[in-house]
Amino acid sequence: MRRMVLERFPAGGPRGSWPAEEFARARRDEGMPAEVVMDLDSDFFLVVVPQQAKEPATRRA
């Protein structure tokens, strides 16, 4: 499954603040299946949603 990144948040946010989780919660309240994942290489929290694979167009004869 592919995922699309909606927003990136630095991992070193203020103590007691969870901006990535708050952003994801707001998206879920809008009906988007948003979740937070950690990108260890960049040290960022990513808010992602599943991305549907496009089906190839079919030709009708």
HURAQUI-V356936 format. One record per residue. N is the residue number from 1. PHI is phi in degrees with one decimal (* if undefined). Layout:
BEGIN
N&PHI / N&PHI
END
This chain:
BEGIN
1&* / 2&-94.2 / 3&-130.0 / 4&-109.3 / 5&-83.8 / 6&-88.8 / 7&-158.8 / 8&-122.1 / 9&-132.4 / 10&-61.3 / 11&-69.8 / 12&-90.8 / 13&-69.7 / 14&-59.7 / 15&-60.1 / 16&83.3 / 17&-107.7 / 18&-127.6 / 19&-61.6 / 20&-66.2 / 21&-65.1 / 22&-65.5 / 23&-63.9 / 24&-62.8 / 25&-61.1 / 26&-63.2 / 27&-67.5 / 28&-64.3 / 29&-63.1 / 30&-87.0 / 31&99.8 / 32&-90.2 / 33&-81.6 / 34&-77.7 / 35&-142.2 / 36&-106.0 / 37&-129.5 / 38&-104.2 / 39&-98.9 / 40&-65.0 / 41&-63.9 / 42&-100.4 / 43&61.2 / 44&-127.0 / 45&-89.6 / 46&-114.3 / 47&-97.6 / 48&-125.6 / 49&-132.3 / 50&-63.0 / 51&-118.3 / 52&-71.3 / 53&-71.7 / 54&-74.3 / 55&-81.6 / 56&-63.5 / 57&-67.2 / 58&-102.1 / 59&-98.0 / 60&-102.2 / 61&-95.0
END
